[in-house]
Amino acid sequence: MSKFPWKTTLAVSAVLAATVYAVAQVSSGGPMGMHGQMQQGGMMDQMHSQMMQGQGGMPGTMGQGMHGGMHGQQSGAFNVPAMPGQDAFGTIQEIVQILQADRTTDWSKVNIGALRQHLIDMNEVTLHAAAAERVLDNGIEIAVTGEGRTLEAIKRMVPAHVSELREIGWNAKSEDLANGVKLTVTASEAQPLAKLKALGFMGIMVQGGHHQPHHLMMAKGEFPMH
């Protein structure tokens, strides 16, 4: 094996090359002049100092500089926020992007306003509706109530969701109340009472995967708002 580390050998070669170049420039009266000689001398002193320090050397310094530059460029590319800042805004943005990417979209039927109203309904029912739950011997009964815009949302969303629950095999029904809707879900082997109690109103409301495709259909004007 060589007695000299490869980094040291490379650094020595760099020093020799710089020395030969500097001598050639001075001898030929090249454009470097006195300022060039001073720069070359400073560079050689720096390389000599790094070489004498052992493992640091010229190659390591160059490698670190290149790595730092590449890392900086890469990190800058990932500094763009991904979240839109508001859930309904993000949902509408996603739907619009899908419609714009689809060459078959019939823009004469598109109704983003209807989708926005439905998302307002979802917000009202999720955040502002009152849900009084009562456990039955064979299921759970929930009085979902509210006022004003919240009441309107309850009347539209809860009965419509009951229809979806039935389609996926749940025993569910709804009844109108003066200030809302009564939702009743009967326990079964697939949906035992313990599970219904744990899910509660919102856990039951999020069952099924119909919301996302319905949103797209609403935006396309192909599905009535509920």
LUMMAR-462834 format. One line per field, with one value per residue (C-alpha): residue number from 1; residue in one letter; x, y, z. Coordinates in steps of 0.05 Angstrom, whole numbers, plus 5000, padded with zeros to 4 digits. Each point is the difference from the previous one (the first is absolute). Layout:
N
k <- c(NUM ...) .
r <- c(a ...) .
px <- c(X ...) .
py <- c(Y ...) .
pz <- c(Z ...) .
This chain:
226
k <- c(1 2 3 4 5 6 7 8 9 10 11 12 13 14 15 16 17 18 19 20 21 22 23 24 25 26 27 28 29 30 31 32 33 34 35 36 37 38 39 40 41 42 43 44 45 46 47 48 49 50 51 52 53 54 55 56 57 58 59 60 61 62 63 64 65 66 67 68 69 70 71 72 73 74 75 76 77 78 79 80 81 82 83 84 85 86 87 88 89 90 91 92 93 94 95 96 97 98 99 100 101 102 103 104 105 106 107 108 109 110 111 112 113 114 115 116 117 118 119 120 121 122 123 124 125 126 127 128 129 130 131 132 133 134 135 136 137 138 139 140 141 142 143 144 145 146 147 148 149 150 151 152 153 154 155 156 157 158 159 160 161 162 163 164 165 166 167 168 169 170 171 172 173 174 175 176 177 178 179 180 181 182 183 184 185 186 187 188 189 190 191 192 193 194 195 196 197 198 199 200 201 202 203 204 205 206 207 208 209 210 211 212 213 214 215 216 217 218 219 220 221 222 223 224 225 226) .
r <- c(m s k f p w k t t l a v s a v l a a t v y a v a q v s s g g p m g m h g q m q q g g m m d q m h s q m m q g q g g m p g t m g q g m h g g m h g q q s g a f n v p a m p g q d a f g t i q e i v q i l q a d r t t d w s k v n i g a l r q h l i d m n e v t l h a a a a e r v l d n g i e i a v t g e g r t l e a i k r m v p a h v s e l r e i g w n a k s e d l a n g v k l t v t a s e a q p l a k l k a l g f m g i m v q g g h h q p h h l m m a k g e f p m h) .
px <- c(5000 5021 5027 4962 4924 4967 4974 5070 5026 4944 5013 5075 4984 4954 5055 5051 4952 4985 5075 5016 4944 5021 5073 4979 4957 5056 5053 4959 4976 4928 4939 5005 5052 5016 4927 4997 5064 4971 4936 5039 5044 4940 4967 5064 5008 4928 5008 5066 4968 4942 5048 5041 4938 4992 4932 4966 5034 4975 4954 4961 4989 4976 4954 4969 4989 4967 4956 4979 4982 4960 4965 4981 4970 4962 4972 4976 4959 4960 4984 4932 4940 4953 4940 4949 4985 4926 4966 4942 5047 5046 4941 4975 5071 5008 4934 5016 5068 4966 4949 5054 5041 4940 4991 4929 4977 4936 5012 4928 4977 5055 4973 5055 4951 4957 5060 5018 4930 5005 5067 4968 4946 5054 5034 4935 4981 5070 5016 4934 4945 4980 4998 4963 5013 4957 5019 4944 4996 5016 5032 5012 4954 5029 4961 5038 4977 5018 4976 5002 5053 5019 4928 4997 5064 4974 4935 5039 5058 4975 4942 5043 5054 4950 4987 5074 5005 4945 5036 5062 4959 4986 4932 4986 4941 4985 4940 4987 5000 4977 5072 5038 5001 4998 5050 4990 5049 4984 5056 5017 5054 5041 4985 4995 4973 5068 5026 4940 5010 5073 4988 4946 4969 5061 5030 4935 4997 5069 4983 5006 5043 4946 5019 5059 4967 4937 5041 5027 4930 4971 5054 4985 4926 4984 4975 4950 5028 4982) .
py <- c(5000 5072 5037 5062 5006 5013 5067 5023 4976 5037 5064 4996 4993 5061 5041 4980 5016 5068 5014 4981 5044 5060 4994 4996 5062 5040 4977 5018 5066 4975 5037 4978 5052 5015 4992 4932 4979 5022 4960 4938 5007 5005 4939 4959 5020 4979 4933 4987 5016 4952 4946 5006 4993 4928 4974 5067 5016 5031 4943 5001 5075 4997 4941 5037 5062 4962 4960 5064 5034 4940 4993 5074 4993 4937 5028 5063 4957 4971 5066 5007 4991 4943 5017 5050 5029 4982 4933 5023 5043 4939 4955 5049 5010 4925 4993 5058 4970 4933 5035 5041 4937 4963 5018 4974 5050 5035 5070 5020 4952 5012 5031 5014 5044 4939 4963 5059 5001 4926 5010 5054 4949 4951 5053 5019 4928 4981 5060 5034 4947 4974 4924 4970 4925 4949 4927 4951 4926 4983 5062 5075 5060 5069 5065 5047 5071 5071 5068 5042 4979 4941 4974 5005 4959 4947 4991 4990 4957 4951 4969 4996 4964 4950 4978 4990 4960 4953 4988 4975 4954 5042 4999 5075 5047 5073 5040 5075 5041 5072 5023 4944 4926 4937 4948 4928 4945 4928 4954 4938 4947 5045 5062 4980 5047 5012 5024 5046 5031 5011 5031 5048 5051 5021 4930 4976 5059 4986 4928 4980 5030 5038 5071 5009 4975 5038 5064 4990 4984 5062 5044 4969 5014 4925 4990 5039 5036 4970) .
pz <- c(5000 4989 5060 4979 5003 4932 5024 5016 4932 4965 5039 4984 4926 5003 5033 4947 4944 5029 5009 4928 4974 5042 4978 4927 5007 5033 4951 4939 5027 4997 5022 5072 5020 5073 5021 4969 5035 5067 4986 4980 5060 5046 4967 5007 5073 5013 4965 5035 5067 4986 4976 5064 5042 4976 4981 4986 4934 4936 4978 5064 4997 4928 5016 5058 4958 4944 5048 5035 4935 4975 5067 4999 4930 5018 5065 4964 4953 5058 5035 4966 5047 4982 5043 4971 5069 5004 4989 4956 4958 4991 4980 4948 4974 4992 4963 4953 4983 4983 4956 4964 4988 4970 4926 5002 5053 4978 5028 4984 5055 5052 5064 5051 5039 5016 5026 5044 5030 5015 5034 5043 5018 5021 5042 5035 5016 5022 5043 5020 5004 5069 5005 5060 5001 5035 5004 4986 5016 4927 4973 5006 4990 4986 5000 4953 5009 4984 4977 4937 4950 5044 5001 4924 4994 5048 4961 4935 5024 5052 4961 4938 5040 5027 4928 4990 5065 4977 4935 5037 5045 5062 5036 5002 4995 5011 5025 4994 5064 5007 5009 4965 4984 5043 4976 5023 4986 5021 5022 4959 4997 4955 5041 5073 5053 5030 4933 4989 5069 4986 4931 5022 4952 4959 4999 4968 4952 4970 4983 4927 4944 4963 5020 4953 4936 5017 5006 4930 4973 5033 4969 4932 5009 4998 5071 5042 5061 5067) .
